[in-house]
Amino acid sequence: MTSVLPARVERGRVTWVRVEDGFHVASRAGEFVGFAERTADGHIVGFDSRSTPIGRYETLAEAQRAVATAPAAATAEPPMSRRAEGAFQAAATVAGMVAVVTLATAMTLPGLA
């Protein structure tokens, strides 16, 4: 059975931070959502998490609403292939084993403890 998920799973509210005058950045649960930037002519342009413009707005509130509700397709990472995922998991396992062996060796050397 296949289930269909909504375009964006709500994981909490969007938090906005004013980085500088006319530039605001959005995040949700620590994940970058997008930003809004004031143009020279006074409009606000909203951008998704890939810095793709999603619209031009009269007010910051309108731009913030648009950025917060941008479809997940515009912000989702492409799925990783099983082969690539397996390779990354193997590399992480080897790196962890090397770290443990290095730590164990360092702890057994005289004068380092």
N, CA and C atoms as a LAMMPS dump frame, in Angstrom:
ITEM: TIMESTEP
0
ITEM: NUMBER OF ATOMS
339
ITEM: BOX BOUNDS ff ff ff
-5.0000000000000000e+02 5.0000000000000000e+02
-5.0000000000000000e+02 5.0000000000000000e+02
-5.0000000000000000e+02 5.0000000000000000e+02
ITEM: ATOMS id mol type element x y z
1 1 1 N 0.838 -1.183 0
2 1 2 C 0 0 0
3 1 3 C 0.879 1.241 0
4 2 1 N 0.526 2.213 -0.786
5 2 2 C 1.271 3.456 -0.873
6 2 3 C 0.482 4.559 -0.202
7 3 1 N 1.164 5.323 0.619
8 3 2 C 0.48 6.452 1.257
9 3 3 C 0.998 7.743 0.66
10 4 1 N 0.145 8.722 0.624
11 4 2 C 0.506 10.024 0.101
12 4 3 C 0.607 10.987 1.271
13 5 1 N 1.768 11.621 1.406
14 5 2 C 1.985 12.573 2.485
15 5 3 C 1.695 13.976 1.99
16 6 1 N 1.339 14.889 2.894
17 6 2 C 1.146 16.272 2.465
18 6 3 C 2.444 16.855 1.92
19 7 1 N 2.332 17.932 1.152
20 7 2 C 3.497 18.544 0.522
21 7 3 C 4.55 18.935 1.542
22 8 1 N 4.15 19.374 2.719
23 8 2 C 5.092 19.77 3.755
24 8 3 C 4.559 19.272 5.091
25 9 1 N 5.364 18.49 5.763
26 9 2 C 4.981 18.014 7.086
27 9 3 C 5.286 19.12 8.086
28 10 1 N 4.31 19.494 8.859
29 10 2 C 4.479 20.569 9.842
30 10 3 C 5.319 20.048 10.999
31 11 1 N 6.461 20.65 11.223
32 11 2 C 7.35 20.229 12.309
33 11 3 C 7.534 21.342 13.314
34 12 1 N 6.618 22.234 13.386
35 12 2 C 6.752 23.357 14.291
36 12 3 C 6.595 24.656 13.533
37 13 1 N 6.631 25.715 14.288
38 13 2 C 6.414 27.014 13.653
39 13 3 C 7.702 27.548 13.041
40 14 1 N 7.522 28.427 12.09
41 14 2 C 8.657 29.064 11.428
42 14 3 C 9.128 30.231 12.286
43 15 1 N 10.432 30.299 12.493
44 15 2 C 11.044 31.382 13.252
45 15 3 C 11.792 32.282 12.281
46 16 1 N 11.563 33.592 12.415
47 16 2 C 12.22 34.564 11.543
48 16 3 C 13.256 35.354 12.334
49 17 1 N 14.402 35.6 11.705
50 17 2 C 15.468 36.396 12.313
51 17 3 C 15.831 37.507 11.332
52 18 1 N 15.893 38.73 11.848
53 18 2 C 16.34 39.868 11.033
54 18 3 C 17.859 39.873 11.072
55 19 1 N 18.485 39.549 9.953
56 19 2 C 19.939 39.48 9.868
57 19 3 C 20.518 40.879 9.708
58 20 1 N 19.89 41.663 8.861
59 20 2 C 20.254 43.066 8.686
60 20 3 C 19.03 43.782 8.137
61 21 1 N 19.118 45.07 8.038
62 21 2 C 17.978 45.851 7.582
63 21 3 C 17.537 45.372 6.198
64 22 1 N 16.286 44.914 6.093
65 22 2 C 15.745 44.464 4.811
66 22 3 C 16.066 43.03 4.447
67 23 1 N 16.657 42.259 5.369
68 23 2 C 17.002 40.863 5.078
69 23 3 C 16.621 39.992 6.272
70 24 1 N 15.654 39.077 6.072
71 24 2 C 15.131 38.22 7.132
72 24 3 C 15.263 36.757 6.714
73 25 1 N 15.683 35.905 7.647
74 25 2 C 15.908 34.49 7.378
75 25 3 C 14.949 33.653 8.22
76 26 1 N 14.402 32.601 7.594
77 26 2 C 13.424 31.733 8.255
78 26 3 C 13.998 30.349 8.502
79 27 1 N 13.622 29.774 9.664
80 27 2 C 13.986 28.387 9.956
81 27 3 C 12.824 27.717 10.68
82 28 1 N 12.8 26.41 10.592
83 28 2 C 11.785 25.608 11.28
84 28 3 C 12.516 24.429 11.908
85 29 1 N 12.424 24.323 13.222
86 29 2 C 13.087 23.241 13.959
87 29 3 C 14.574 23.173 13.592
88 30 1 N 15.206 24.349 13.45
89 30 2 C 16.629 24.411 13.153
90 30 3 C 16.981 24.202 11.695
91 31 1 N 16.007 23.985 10.832
92 31 2 C 16.254 23.754 9.414
93 31 3 C 15.932 25.015 8.614
94 32 1 N 16.84 25.41 7.733
95 32 2 C 16.663 26.594 6.903
96 32 3 C 15.438 26.429 6.016
97 33 1 N 14.543 27.425 6.04
98 33 2 C 13.314 27.385 5.254
99 33 3 C 13.392 28.321 4.053
100 34 1 N 14.013 29.479 4.217
101 34 2 C 14.106 30.454 3.136
102 34 3 C 14.409 31.824 3.693
103 35 1 N 14.218 32.856 2.861
104 35 2 C 14.482 34.209 3.334
105 35 3 C 13.647 35.208 2.558
106 36 1 N 13.594 36.41 3.079
107 36 2 C 12.893 37.519 2.438
108 36 3 C 13.848 38.698 2.397
109 37 1 N 13.886 39.366 1.234
110 37 2 C 14.827 40.466 1.059
111 37 3 C 14.129 41.658 0.405
112 38 1 N 14.378 42.842 0.969
113 38 2 C 13.803 44.08 0.432
114 38 3 C 14.62 44.521 -0.785
115 39 1 N 13.898 44.873 -1.86
116 39 2 C 14.554 45.356 -3.072
117 39 3 C 14.743 46.87 -2.991
118 40 1 N 15.493 47.411 -3.926
119 40 2 C 15.76 48.856 -3.947
120 40 3 C 14.478 49.672 -4.109
121 41 1 N 13.473 49.099 -4.778
122 41 2 C 12.219 49.836 -4.973
123 41 3 C 11.22 49.639 -3.832
124 42 1 N 11.634 48.94 -2.767
125 42 2 C 10.798 48.808 -1.584
126 42 3 C 9.952 47.558 -1.501
127 43 1 N 9.921 46.731 -2.537
128 43 2 C 9.181 45.48 -2.484
129 43 3 C 9.985 44.44 -1.7
130 44 1 N 9.321 43.364 -1.326
131 44 2 C 9.982 42.262 -0.63
132 44 3 C 9.901 41.042 -1.536
133 45 1 N 11.034 40.39 -1.774
134 45 2 C 11.059 39.164 -2.564
135 45 3 C 11.281 38.004 -1.607
136 46 1 N 10.437 36.975 -1.719
137 46 2 C 10.574 35.768 -0.908
138 46 3 C 11.337 34.708 -1.683
139 47 1 N 12.187 33.964 -0.985
140 47 2 C 12.994 32.912 -1.59
141 47 3 C 12.82 31.623 -0.789
142 48 1 N 12.797 30.477 -1.468
143 48 2 C 12.695 29.204 -0.763
144 48 3 C 14.076 28.779 -0.256
145 49 1 N 14.182 27.556 0.247
146 49 2 C 15.433 27.099 0.859
147 49 3 C 16.551 26.864 -0.144
148 50 1 N 16.236 26.891 -1.425
149 50 2 C 17.267 26.77 -2.458
150 50 3 C 17.554 28.11 -3.12
151 51 1 N 17.108 29.182 -2.467
152 51 2 C 17.302 30.563 -2.941
153 51 3 C 16.613 30.83 -4.279
154 52 1 N 15.547 30.083 -4.541
155 52 2 C 14.733 30.303 -5.727
156 52 3 C 13.652 31.321 -5.379
157 53 1 N 13.538 32.416 -6.142
158 53 2 C 12.489 33.399 -5.846
159 53 3 C 11.105 32.768 -5.973
160 54 1 N 10.244 33.03 -4.99
161 54 2 C 8.891 32.479 -5.042
162 54 3 C 7.843 33.57 -5.204
163 55 1 N 8.235 34.822 -5.137
164 55 2 C 7.276 35.901 -5.346
165 55 3 C 7.786 37.241 -4.88
166 56 1 N 7.067 38.274 -5.326
167 56 2 C 7.383 39.666 -4.98
168 56 3 C 6.178 40.218 -4.233
169 57 1 N 6.394 40.828 -3.068
170 57 2 C 5.29 41.208 -2.182
171 57 3 C 5.415 42.66 -1.742
172 58 1 N 4.279 43.199 -1.37
173 58 2 C 4.229 44.585 -0.894
174 58 3 C 4.72 44.701 0.552
175 59 1 N 4.447 43.662 1.366
176 59 2 C 4.803 43.727 2.789
177 59 3 C 5.665 42.534 3.189
178 60 1 N 6.401 42.713 4.271
179 60 2 C 7.211 41.627 4.817
180 60 3 C 6.321 40.471 5.261
181 61 1 N 5.186 40.764 5.868
182 61 2 C 4.282 39.712 6.34
183 61 3 C 3.814 38.819 5.194
184 62 1 N 3.502 39.407 4.04
185 62 2 C 3.076 38.617 2.879
186 62 3 C 4.206 37.697 2.415
187 63 1 N 5.414 38.229 2.346
188 63 2 C 6.568 37.437 1.92
189 63 3 C 6.854 36.316 2.913
190 64 1 N 6.749 36.62 4.202
191 64 2 C 6.994 35.604 5.221
192 64 3 C 5.98 34.467 5.117
193 65 1 N 4.72 34.811 4.89
194 65 2 C 3.684 33.795 4.734
195 65 3 C 3.989 32.899 3.532
196 66 1 N 4.387 33.505 2.428
197 66 2 C 4.696 32.741 1.216
198 66 3 C 5.892 31.813 1.42
199 67 1 N 6.925 32.313 2.061
200 67 2 C 8.118 31.49 2.303
201 67 3 C 7.777 30.324 3.236
202 68 1 N 7.022 30.597 4.286
203 68 2 C 6.676 29.561 5.269
204 68 3 C 5.804 28.469 4.674
205 69 1 N 5.043 28.783 3.636
206 69 2 C 4.128 27.792 3.05
207 69 3 C 4.58 27.327 1.67
208 70 1 N 5.82 27.599 1.298
209 70 2 C 6.331 27.156 -0.003
210 70 3 C 6.246 25.638 -0.081
211 71 1 N 5.893 25.099 -1.241
212 71 2 C 5.761 23.643 -1.369
213 71 3 C 7.069 22.919 -1.109
214 72 1 N 6.965 21.729 -0.551
215 72 2 C 8.149 20.935 -0.216
216 72 3 C 8.944 20.56 -1.452
217 73 1 N 8.282 20.413 -2.587
218 73 2 C 8.99 20.036 -3.814
219 73 3 C 10.061 21.065 -4.151
220 74 1 N 9.822 22.312 -3.804
221 74 2 C 10.799 23.361 -4.099
222 74 3 C 11.954 23.34 -3.109
223 75 1 N 11.761 22.696 -1.95
224 75 2 C 12.795 22.723 -0.928
225 75 3 C 13.36 21.355 -0.578
226 76 1 N 12.769 20.273 -1.09
227 76 2 C 13.207 18.93 -0.711
228 76 3 C 14.497 18.55 -1.432
229 77 1 N 15.343 17.822 -0.74
230 77 2 C 16.561 17.307 -1.347
231 77 3 C 16.188 16.115 -2.237
232 78 1 N 16.886 15.917 -3.348
233 78 2 C 16.603 14.748 -4.182
234 78 3 C 16.962 13.487 -3.412
235 79 1 N 16.208 12.406 -3.616
236 79 2 C 16.49 11.176 -2.876
237 79 3 C 17.86 10.606 -3.258
238 80 1 N 18.521 10.014 -2.283
239 80 2 C 19.825 9.408 -2.503
240 80 3 C 19.614 7.971 -2.99
241 81 1 N 20.425 7.526 -3.933
242 81 2 C 20.303 6.152 -4.417
243 81 3 C 20.733 5.185 -3.312
244 82 1 N 20.242 3.969 -3.391
245 82 2 C 20.609 2.961 -2.381
246 82 3 C 22.11 2.689 -2.414
247 83 1 N 22.672 2.714 -3.594
248 83 2 C 24.113 2.458 -3.725
249 83 3 C 24.914 3.562 -3.03
250 84 1 N 24.53 4.822 -3.27
251 84 2 C 25.236 5.937 -2.636
252 84 3 C 25.038 5.904 -1.123
253 85 1 N 23.816 5.601 -0.686
254 85 2 C 23.554 5.536 0.753
255 85 3 C 24.404 4.449 1.402
256 86 1 N 24.513 3.278 0.745
257 86 2 C 25.344 2.195 1.262
258 86 3 C 26.807 2.588 1.341
259 87 1 N 27.288 3.31 0.323
260 87 2 C 28.683 3.746 0.312
261 87 3 C 28.955 4.724 1.448
262 88 1 N 28.025 5.659 1.674
263 88 2 C 28.205 6.614 2.772
264 88 3 C 28.15 5.912 4.131
265 89 1 N 27.28 4.928 4.272
266 89 2 C 27.204 4.192 5.536
267 89 3 C 28.488 3.408 5.782
268 90 1 N 29.027 2.791 4.741
269 90 2 C 30.28 2.046 4.886
270 90 3 C 31.424 2.987 5.251
271 91 1 N 31.48 4.14 4.592
272 91 2 C 32.537 5.113 4.892
273 91 3 C 32.427 5.613 6.331
274 92 1 N 31.209 5.848 6.797
275 92 2 C 31.009 6.304 8.175
276 92 3 C 31.426 5.221 9.168
277 93 1 N 31.126 3.972 8.86
278 93 2 C 31.508 2.863 9.742
279 93 3 C 33.027 2.75 9.83
280 94 1 N 33.704 2.818 8.694
281 94 2 C 35.169 2.734 8.674
282 94 3 C 35.779 3.91 9.431
283 95 1 N 35.236 5.124 9.212
284 95 2 C 35.761 6.301 9.915
285 95 3 C 35.583 6.153 11.425
286 96 1 N 34.461 5.609 11.853
287 96 2 C 34.233 5.384 13.282
288 96 3 C 35.201 4.37 13.855
289 97 1 N 35.445 3.294 13.111
290 97 2 C 36.381 2.27 13.582
291 97 3 C 37.793 2.83 13.681
292 98 1 N 38.203 3.619 12.709
293 98 2 C 39.534 4.241 12.744
294 98 3 C 39.65 5.169 13.956
295 99 1 N 38.602 5.918 14.245
296 99 2 C 38.629 6.819 15.399
297 99 3 C 38.76 6.045 16.704
298 100 1 N 38.036 4.942 16.833
299 100 2 C 38.102 4.131 18.062
300 100 3 C 39.493 3.521 18.216
301 101 1 N 40.043 2.976 17.146
302 101 2 C 41.384 2.375 17.214
303 101 3 C 42.427 3.441 17.551
304 102 1 N 42.307 4.61 16.95
305 102 2 C 43.248 5.703 17.236
306 102 3 C 43.168 6.116 18.695
307 103 1 N 41.973 6.233 19.228
308 103 2 C 41.792 6.597 20.632
309 103 3 C 42.365 5.526 21.547
310 104 1 N 42.077 4.262 21.241
311 104 2 C 42.592 3.17 22.071
312 104 3 C 44.111 3.138 22.051
313 105 1 N 44.698 3.361 20.886
314 105 2 C 46.161 3.379 20.766
315 105 3 C 46.747 4.538 21.554
316 106 1 N 46.159 5.69 21.436
317 106 2 C 46.659 6.873 22.156
318 106 3 C 46.582 6.674 23.661
319 107 1 N 45.559 5.987 24.126
320 107 2 C 45.386 5.783 25.569
321 107 3 C 46.377 4.775 26.135
322 108 1 N 46.921 3.907 25.266
323 108 2 C 47.843 2.898 25.747
324 108 3 C 49.312 3.305 25.615
325 109 1 N 49.591 4.389 24.92
326 109 2 C 50.979 4.83 24.773
327 109 3 C 51.473 5.443 26.093
328 110 1 N 52.676 5.121 26.487
329 110 2 C 53.195 5.679 27.736
330 110 3 C 53.395 7.192 27.64
331 111 1 N 53.087 7.873 28.698
332 111 2 C 53.296 9.315 28.781
333 111 3 C 52.152 10.15 28.25
334 112 1 N 51.13 9.551 27.649
335 112 2 C 50.004 10.308 27.11
336 112 3 C 48.779 10.258 28.01
337 113 1 N 48.771 9.363 28.969
338 113 2 C 47.596 9.203 29.821
339 113 3 C 47.6 10.188 30.962
